[in-house]
Amino acid sequence: MSPRPTQIAVIGAGEGSGEALEAAAEVGRLLAEAGAGSRFTLEVRVSNIGAIAMYEQLGFRRAGRRRRYYSDNGEDAMIMWLGEPGF
């Protein structure tokens, strides 16, 4: 079975510091080394424009929405893929 992290967060980093981008790139590298392959998917709050831009910088592309995904406020999630979707 491939590794499946459920949450990744950088706490206390200032916007634009580059820490989140570095952390996300490192997680991708570690997952690839662990045999997770070259296809990744994630969900991110549609309101989190900064995170969406960061993931796009890493090569992810927008692939759809999960309606009312977040239980705390019913916000939609943006589905993003890196590599070809594994449908």
ROMIBA-141059 format. One record per atom (N, C-alpha, C): x, y, z; residue number from 1; residue in one letter; atom name. Coordinates in steps of 0.2 Angstrom, whole numbers, plus 2048, in hexadecimal, padded with zeros to 3 digits. Example, Ala and Ser with C-alpha at 12.3 -4.5 7.8 and 13.67 -1.06 7.14 Angstrom:
   u   v   w   n res atom
 842 7E4 827   1   A    N
 83E 7EA 827   1   A   CA
 842 7F0 827   1   A    C
 840 7F5 823   2   S    N
 844 7FB 824   2   S   CA
 840 800 827   2   S    C
REM end
This chain:
   u   v   w   n res atom
 804 7FA 800   1   M    N
 800 800 800   1   M   CA
 804 806 800   1   M    C
 802 80B 7FC   2   S    N
 806 811 7FC   2   S   CA
 805 816 802   2   S    C
 80A 81A 804   3   P    N
 808 81F 809   3   P   CA
 803 823 807   3   P    C
 7FF 825 80C   4   R    N
 7F9 82A 80B   4   R   CA
 7F8 82F 811   4   R    C
 7FD 834 811   5   P    N
 7FC 839 816   5   P   CA
 7F5 83D 815   5   P    C
 7F2 83E 81B   6   T    N
 7EB 841 81B   6   T   CA
 7EB 849 81C   6   T    C
 7F1 84B 81F   7   Q    N
 7F1 853 820   7   Q   CA
 7F8 855 820   7   Q    C
 7FA 85A 81D   8   I    N
 800 85D 81D   8   I   CA
 7FF 865 81F   8   I    C
 803 867 824   9   A    N
 802 86E 825   9   A   CA
 808 871 827   9   A    C
 809 878 826  10   V    N
 80F 87B 828  10   V   CA
 80C 881 82D  10   V    C
 80E 880 833  11   I    N
 80B 884 838  11   I   CA
 810 88A 83A  11   I    C
 80D 890 83A  12   G    N
 811 896 83C  12   G   CA
 815 899 837  12   G    C
 815 896 831  13   A    N
 819 899 82B  13   A   CA
 815 89F 828  13   A    C
 819 8A4 827  14   G    N
 816 8AA 824  14   G   CA
 814 8A9 81D  14   G    C
 80F 8AD 81B  15   E    N
 80D 8AC 814  15   E   CA
 813 8AE 80F  15   E    C
 815 8AB 80A  16   G    N
 81A 8AC 806  16   G   CA
 821 8AB 808  16   G    C
 821 8A7 80E  17   S    N
 828 8A5 810  17   S   CA
 82B 8A0 80D  17   S    C
 827 89C 809  18   G    N
 82A 896 805  18   G   CA
 82A 890 809  18   G    C
 829 890 810  19   E    N
 829 88A 814  19   E   CA
 824 885 812  19   E    C
 81E 887 810  20   A    N
 819 882 80E  20   A   CA
 81B 87F 807  20   A    C
 81D 883 803  21   L    N
 81F 880 7FC  21   L   CA
 825 87B 7FD  21   L    C
 82A 87C 801  22   E    N
 82F 878 803  22   E   CA
 82D 871 806  22   E    C
 828 872 80B  23   A    N
 825 86C 80E  23   A   CA
 822 868 809  23   A    C
 81D 86B 805  24   A    N
 819 867 800  24   A   CA
 81E 863 7FB  24   A    C
 823 867 7F9  25   A    N
 828 864 7F4  25   A   CA
 82B 85E 7F8  25   A    C
 82D 85E 7FE  26   E    N
 831 859 802  26   E   CA
 82C 853 803  26   E    C
 826 854 805  27   V    N
 821 84F 805  27   V   CA
 820 84B 7FF  27   V    C
 820 84F 7F9  28   G    N
 81F 84B 7F3  28   G   CA
 825 847 7F1  28   G    C
 82B 84A 7F3  29   R    N
 831 846 7F2  29   R   CA
 831 83F 7F6  29   R    C
 830 840 7FD  30   L    N
 82F 83A 801  30   L   CA
 82A 835 7FF  30   L    C
 825 837 7FD  31   L    N
 81F 833 7FB  31   L   CA
 822 82F 7F4  31   L    C
 825 832 7F0  32   A    N
 828 82F 7EA  32   A   CA
 82D 82A 7EC  32   A    C
 831 82C 7F0  33   E    N
 836 827 7F3  33   E   CA
 833 821 7F6  33   E    C
 82E 822 7FA  34   A    N
 82A 81C 7FD  34   A   CA
 826 818 7F9  34   A    C
 826 819 7F2  35   G    N
 823 815 7ED  35   G   CA
 81C 817 7EC  35   G    C
 81A 81D 7EE  36   A    N
 813 820 7ED  36   A   CA
 812 821 7E5  36   A    C
 817 821 7E1  37   G    N
 816 822 7DA  37   G   CA
 817 82A 7D8  37   G    C
 814 82B 7D3  38   S    N
 815 832 7D0  38   S   CA
 80E 836 7CF  38   S    C
 809 833 7D2  39   R    N
 802 836 7D1  39   R   CA
 800 838 7D8  39   R    C
 7FE 83E 7D9  40   F    N
 7FC 840 7E0  40   F   CA
 7F5 844 7DF  40   F    C
 7F1 843 7E4  41   T    N
 7EB 847 7E4  41   T   CA
 7EA 84B 7EB  41   T    C
 7E7 850 7EB  42   L    N
 7E6 853 7F2  42   L   CA
 7DF 858 7F1  42   L    C
 7DD 859 7F7  43   E    N
 7D7 85E 7F7  43   E   CA
 7DA 864 7FB  43   E    C
 7D7 86A 7F9  44   V    N
 7D9 870 7FC  44   V   CA
 7D3 875 7FC  44   V    C
 7D2 878 802  45   R    N
 7CC 87D 802  45   R   CA
 7CC 882 7FC  45   R    C
 7C6 883 7F9  46   V    N
 7C6 887 7F3  46   V   CA
 7C8 88E 7F5  46   V    C
 7C7 890 7FB  47   S    N
 7C9 897 7FE  47   S   CA
 7D0 898 7FF  47   S    C
 7D4 892 7FF  48   N    N
 7DB 893 800  48   N   CA
 7DF 894 7FA  48   N    C
 7DF 89A 7F7  49   I    N
 7E2 89C 7F1  49   I   CA
 7E9 89B 7F1  49   I    C
 7EC 89D 7F7  50   G    N
 7F4 89C 7F7  50   G   CA
 7F6 895 7F7  50   G    C
 7F2 890 7FA  51   A    N
 7F4 889 7F9  51   A   CA
 7F3 886 7F2  51   A    C
 7ED 888 7EF  52   I    N
 7EC 886 7E8  52   I   CA
 7F2 889 7E4  52   I    C
 7F4 88F 7E4  53   A    N
 7F9 891 7E0  53   A   CA
 800 88E 7E2  53   A    C
 801 88C 7E8  54   M    N
 807 888 7EA  54   M   CA
 807 881 7E6  54   M    C
 801 87E 7E7  55   Y    N
 801 877 7E4  55   Y   CA
 802 878 7DC  55   Y    C
 7FF 87D 7D9  56   E    N
 800 87E 7D2  56   E   CA
 807 87F 7D0  56   E    C
 80B 882 7D5  57   Q    N
 812 883 7D4  57   Q   CA
 815 87D 7D4  57   Q    C
 813 878 7D8  58   L    N
 816 871 7D8  58   L   CA
 814 86D 7D3  58   L    C
 80F 86F 7CE  59   G    N
 80D 86B 7C9  59   G   CA
 806 868 7C9  59   G    C
 803 869 7CF  60   F    N
 7FC 866 7CF  60   F   CA
 7F8 86A 7CB  60   F    C
 7F2 867 7C9  61   R    N
 7ED 86B 7C5  61   R   CA
 7E6 86A 7C8  61   R    C
 7E2 86E 7C7  62   R    N
 7DB 86E 7C9  62   R   CA
 7D7 869 7C5  62   R    C
 7D4 864 7C9  63   A    N
 7D0 85F 7C6  63   A   CA
 7C9 85E 7C8  63   A    C
 7C6 863 7CC  64   G    N
 7BF 863 7CE  64   G   CA
 7BE 865 7D5  64   G    C
 7B8 864 7D8  65   R    N
 7B6 866 7DE  65   R   CA
 7B3 861 7E2  65   R    C
 7B4 861 7E8  66   R    N
 7B0 85C 7ED  66   R   CA
 7AB 861 7F1  66   R    C
 7A5 861 7EF  67   R    N
 7A0 865 7F2  67   R   CA
 79F 864 7FA  67   R    C
 79F 869 7FE  68   R    N
 79E 869 805  68   R   CA
 7A3 864 808  68   R    C
 7A9 864 806  69   Y    N
 7AE 85F 809  69   Y   CA
 7B0 860 810  69   Y    C
 7B1 867 812  70   Y    N
 7B3 868 819  70   Y   CA
 7AD 869 81D  70   Y    C
 7AD 864 823  71   S    N
 7A8 864 827  71   S   CA
 7A7 86A 82C  71   S    C
 7AD 86E 82D  72   D    N
 7AC 874 831  72   D   CA
 7A8 879 82F  72   D    C
 7A8 87A 828  73   N    N
 7A4 880 825  73   N   CA
 7A1 87E 81F  73   N    C
 7A1 878 81C  74   G    N
 79E 876 816  74   G   CA
 7A1 878 810  74   G    C
 7A7 87B 811  75   E    N
 7AB 87D 80B  75   E   CA
 7AD 878 806  75   E    C
 7AD 87A 800  76   D    N
 7AF 875 7FA  76   D   CA
 7B7 874 7FB  76   D    C
 7B9 86E 7F8  77   A    N
 7C0 86D 7F7  77   A   CA
 7C2 86D 7F0  77   A    C
 7C7 870 7EE  78   M    N
 7CA 86F 7E7  78   M   CA
 7CE 869 7E7  78   M    C
 7CC 864 7E2  79   I    N
 7D0 85E 7E1  79   I   CA
 7D6 860 7DC  79   I    C
 7DC 85E 7DE  80   M    N
 7E2 860 7DA  80   M   CA
 7E6 859 7D9  80   M    C
 7E8 858 7D3  81   W    N
 7EC 853 7D1  81   W   CA
 7F3 855 7CE  81   W    C
 7F8 850 7D0  82   L    N
 7FF 851 7CD  82   L   CA
 800 84A 7C9  82   L    C
 801 84B 7C3  83   G    N
 802 845 7BF  83   G   CA
 7FB 843 7BC  83   G    C
 7FA 83E 7B8  84   E    N
 7F4 83C 7B6  84   E   CA
 7EF 839 7BB  84   E    C
 7E9 83B 7BB  85   P    N
 7E4 839 7C0  85   P   CA
 7E3 831 7BF  85   P    C
 7E3 82E 7C5  86   G    N
 7E3 827 7C5  86   G   CA
 7DC 824 7C6  86   G    C
 7D7 826 7C1  87   F    N
 7D0 824 7C2  87   F   CA
 7D0 81D 7C0  87   F    C
REM end
